[in-house]
Amino acid sequence: MRVSTTLTRISRLALNDEKEWVINAPWGNLTALSWGDPTNKPVLLCHGRLDACSGFRPLVQHMPKDYFYVSLDLPGNGRSDHFPRGSRLIITDFMPALERLKDHFKWKNFVYIGHSLGAALGKILNQVHPGEITKLVDLDPQPAYLLAKDFRKWYTRQYRHFFGDQEYEKTVAGKETAPRYTYEQAGERMMKARNLSEEVIEHILERSLEPAGDGLFRYTYDQRFKSFIFMPFLNDTLKEFYTSPATPTLAIFASQSVDRGFFKYHPFALNDSEWKNGNYKHIVVEGGHDIHLEKPKEIAEHITEFMNGNIGV
């Protein structure tokens, strides 16, 4: 990996109209990036687990210019502060962060685009604030369909494992205890874990690393994100929860995720006719989980058609 050992060159990745935001919350600060004119129609972008808001930059570069895009660093990701140490994080813990952002900009209505965990959060936000999301875009929403087979297994995975002595000490430790790497090592690890190019991962590294002394860096992620966050539903309730809202929804699935069976227990995700309000359309795009980073232009074209009303749902 031929990258700079400092973060100074990364600033050149920023788009011309890019702006950084800091939003106060009771537990600390939330950070976000925006692109475009704030008087335009708003779009909220939400990333997945162990990611950063700057990961949407390649996609936004190909999106229509008559929208205002705001991408949030979820708590414990990017440059946003972590939640207080000690507790287990579950998916609904992140709702206040999304609410803080939309309230900060005084949005009454907005488009929501979520990748991975961010897509699952959008499903919940749409139920908590019905009618506010005008259009919903899911980008390979694996975690939205990640369930335990029964409540006992859900509880065991979410809590009993987390509060085991060794696991607890590891996952609630602050970033100060995180391993240190050279910039090149950190980049190589991310490239391998996410199967992405050097050019793409630099967009994420810029907000996911901080100096840790001796010329080394550490990831800023909250260690609790290393544990999977399962949806707090059982199989028989998930379909009703997702299909009951009438919000127009475009779901873009990565072919590799479909082929690996991530959605086999929830076939309605890949069957538009099972969404009772006729408001759902799905597309399968060749590629891996980070399809918006692998193929930003292609994904932007699909989303633009949907946002501009050229794809019927």
C-alpha positions in Angstrom: 0.0 0.0 0.0 1.6 3.2 -1.2 0.2 5.8 1.1 1.5 8.8 3.0 2.6 8.3 6.6 0.6 11.5 7.5 -3.0 12.4 7.1 -2.3 15.7 5.4 -2.8 14.5 1.8 -6.2 13.1 2.7 -7.7 16.6 2.8 -7.3 16.6 -1.0 -10.1 14.0 -1.2 -12.7 16.4 0.1 -15.2 17.8 -2.4 -15.2 21.5 -3.1 -18.4 22.2 -1.1 -17.7 19.8 1.8 -18.3 21.1 5.3 -17.7 19.7 8.7 -20.3 19.9 11.4 -20.2 19.3 15.2 -23.5 18.7 17.0 -23.8 18.7 20.8 -25.4 15.7 22.5 -25.8 14.7 26.2 -23.0 12.1 25.9 -20.6 14.2 23.8 -20.3 15.5 20.3 -21.6 14.2 17.0 -19.6 14.9 13.9 -20.9 15.0 10.3 -20.0 16.1 6.8 -22.3 17.9 4.4 -22.3 18.6 0.7 -24.4 21.0 -1.3 -26.7 24.0 -0.5 -28.5 23.7 2.9 -31.6 25.3 1.3 -32.0 22.2 -1.0 -34.0 19.1 -0.2 -32.2 17.2 2.5 -30.7 13.7 2.4 -29.5 12.0 5.5 -26.8 9.4 4.9 -25.9 6.8 7.6 -23.0 4.4 7.4 -22.6 0.9 8.8 -20.6 -0.7 11.6 -16.9 0.3 12.0 -17.1 2.9 9.3 -17.1 6.7 8.9 -19.3 9.4 7.3 -16.6 10.2 4.7 -17.3 6.8 3.2 -20.2 8.3 1.3 -18.1 10.9 -0.4 -17.5 8.8 -3.6 -21.3 8.2 -3.9 -22.2 11.8 -3.3 -19.8 12.9 -6.0 -22.1 11.3 -8.6 -25.4 12.3 -7.0 -27.7 15.2 -8.2 -26.6 18.7 -7.1 -30.1 19.9 -6.2 -30.1 18.1 -2.8 -28.3 18.8 0.5 -26.5 15.7 1.7 -25.5 15.2 5.4 -23.5 12.1 6.4 -23.3 11.4 10.2 -20.5 9.7 12.1 -22.4 7.4 14.4 -21.3 7.5 18.0 -18.1 5.6 18.5 -17.3 5.8 14.8 -15.2 8.4 12.8 -14.8 11.5 14.9 -18.0 11.3 16.9 -17.6 10.8 20.7 -18.2 7.3 22.1 -21.2 6.5 24.3 -20.3 6.2 28.0 -18.3 3.0 28.7 -19.7 -0.1 30.4 -23.0 -0.8 28.8 -23.9 -3.1 25.9 -24.9 -1.2 22.8 -28.1 -2.2 21.0 -29.5 -0.9 17.8 -32.1 1.5 19.3 -29.3 3.3 21.3 -28.4 5.1 18.0 -31.8 6.7 17.4 -31.0 9.8 19.6 -28.0 10.5 17.4 -30.1 10.5 14.2 -32.7 12.6 16.0 -30.1 15.1 17.1 -28.9 15.5 13.6 -32.3 16.1 12.0 -33.4 18.4 14.8 -30.1 20.4 14.4 -31.0 21.1 10.8 -34.7 21.5 11.6 -35.8 19.0 9.0 -39.5 18.1 8.8 -39.0 15.8 5.8 -35.9 14.2 4.3 -34.6 11.3 2.2 -32.7 8.6 4.1 -29.9 6.5 2.6 -28.4 3.9 4.9 -25.7 1.3 4.3 -25.5 -2.0 6.3 -26.3 -1.1 10.0 -27.3 2.3 8.8 -30.1 0.7 6.7 -31.4 -1.1 9.8 -31.4 2.2 11.7 -33.4 3.8 8.9 -36.1 1.1 9.3 -36.5 2.0 13.0 -36.3 5.7 12.5 -39.1 5.4 9.9 -41.3 3.8 12.5 -40.4 6.2 15.3 -41.0 9.3 13.1 -43.7 8.2 10.6 -44.1 10.4 7.6 -40.8 12.3 8.0 -38.8 10.1 5.7 -40.1 10.8 2.2 -38.0 8.1 0.5 -35.8 5.3 1.9 -32.8 3.7 0.3 -31.2 0.5 1.8 -27.7 -0.3 0.6 -26.9 -4.0 1.2 -28.9 -4.1 4.5 -27.4 -7.3 5.9 -27.8 -6.3 9.6 -31.4 -5.3 9.0 -32.1 -9.0 8.6 -29.6 -10.4 11.2 -31.8 -12.1 13.8 -31.4 -14.8 16.5 -33.7 -17.8 16.1 -35.4 -17.3 19.4 -35.3 -14.8 22.3 -33.0 -16.9 24.4 -30.4 -17.0 21.7 -30.8 -13.2 21.1 -30.3 -12.5 24.8 -27.3 -14.9 25.0 -25.6 -13.2 22.0 -26.4 -9.7 23.0 -25.8 -9.8 26.8 -24.4 -13.1 28.3 -21.4 -13.1 25.9 -20.8 -9.4 26.3 -20.7 -9.5 30.1 -18.4 -12.5 30.3 -15.3 -11.5 32.2 -12.8 -11.6 29.3 -15.1 -10.2 26.7 -16.3 -7.4 28.9 -12.8 -6.1 29.7 -11.9 -6.2 26.0 -15.0 -4.5 24.6 -15.5 -1.7 27.1 -11.8 -0.7 27.0 -11.3 2.8 25.6 -9.5 3.6 22.4 -6.4 4.2 24.4 -5.9 0.5 24.7 -6.4 -0.2 21.0 -3.5 -1.7 19.0 -1.1 0.8 17.3 -0.1 0.5 13.6 1.9 2.3 11.0 -0.4 4.1 8.6 0.4 1.5 6.0 -0.4 -1.4 8.3 -3.7 0.2 9.2 -4.6 0.7 5.6 -3.6 -2.8 4.7 -5.8 -4.3 7.4 -8.8 -2.3 6.2 -8.2 -3.2 2.6 -8.1 -6.9 3.5 -11.1 -6.8 5.9 -13.3 -5.0 3.4 -11.8 -6.1 0.1 -11.5 -2.5 -1.1 -8.9 -0.5 -3.0 -6.3 1.8 -1.5 -8.0 4.8 -3.1 -11.4 4.0 -1.5 -10.2 3.1 2.0 -8.4 6.4 2.3 -11.8 8.1 2.4 -12.6 6.1 5.6 -9.1 6.1 7.2 -9.1 9.9 7.4 -11.7 9.8 10.1 -11.0 6.4 11.6 -7.4 6.9 12.7 -5.7 9.2 15.2 -2.0 9.6 16.1 -0.9 7.3 18.9 2.7 8.3 19.4 6.0 7.2 18.0 4.7 7.8 14.4 2.0 5.2 14.9 -1.8 5.3 14.6 -4.8 3.6 16.2 -8.4 3.2 15.1 -10.8 5.4 16.9 -13.7 2.9 16.8 -15.6 2.0 19.9 -14.6 -1.6 20.6 -18.2 -2.6 21.3 -18.8 -2.4 17.6 -16.8 -5.5 17.2 -19.7 -7.5 18.5 -22.5 -7.9 16.1 -25.7 -6.0 16.8 -28.7 -8.2 16.3 -32.2 -6.8 15.6 -34.4 -7.1 18.7 -37.1 -9.0 16.7 -38.1 -12.6 16.1 -38.7 -13.9 12.6 -42.5 -13.6 12.7 -42.5 -9.9 13.6 -39.8 -8.6 11.3 -41.8 -8.8 8.1 -44.7 -6.8 9.6 -42.4 -4.2 11.1 -40.7 -3.6 7.7 -43.6 -3.9 5.3 -46.3 -1.9 7.3 -45.0 1.6 6.5 -45.9 3.0 3.1 -42.7 4.9 2.6 -41.3 4.4 -1.0 -38.3 2.2 -0.5 -35.4 1.2 -2.9 -33.3 -1.7 -1.6 -30.0 -2.3 -3.4 -28.4 -5.7 -2.6 -24.9 -6.9 -3.3 -24.8 -10.1 -5.3 -22.2 -11.6 -3.0 -24.4 -11.0 0.1 -27.4 -12.6 -1.7 -25.2 -15.6 -2.8 -23.9 -16.1 0.7 -27.5 -16.5 2.0 -27.8 -13.4 4.2 -31.4 -13.0 3.2 -32.5 -16.6 2.8 -34.5 -16.7 6.0 -36.4 -13.5 4.9 -37.3 -14.1 1.3 -39.7 -11.1 1.4 -36.6 -8.8 1.2 -36.1 -10.1 -2.4 -39.7 -10.2 -3.4 -41.3 -6.9 -4.1 -44.9 -8.3 -4.2 -44.7 -9.2 -0.5 -44.6 -5.6 0.5 -48.3 -5.0 1.0 -48.3 -1.3 0.2 -46.7 -1.7 -3.2 -44.0 0.8 -2.1 -40.9 -1.4 -2.4 -38.4 -2.2 -5.2 -35.2 -4.2 -5.0 -32.2 -4.4 -7.2 -29.3 -6.8 -7.1 -25.9 -5.3 -8.1 -22.8 -7.4 -8.8 -20.3 -6.8 -6.1 -19.5 -7.0 -2.4 -21.0 -5.5 0.7 -19.6 -2.0 0.2 -21.2 -1.6 -3.2 -21.6 2.2 -2.8 -17.8 2.3 -2.5 -17.0 -0.2 -5.2 -19.4 1.2 -7.8 -20.4 4.7 -6.7 -21.5 5.8 -10.1 -23.7 2.9 -10.8 -25.3 3.0 -7.4 -25.8 6.8 -7.7 -27.6 6.3 -11.0 -30.1 3.8 -9.4 -30.7 6.1 -6.4 -31.1 9.2 -8.6 -33.8 7.5 -10.7 -35.6 6.6 -7.5 -35.3 10.0 -5.9 -36.5 11.7 -9.1 -39.5 9.5 -9.4 -38.4 7.5 -12.4 -38.5 4.1 -10.7 -42.0 3.1 -9.8 -42.6 1.6 -6.4 
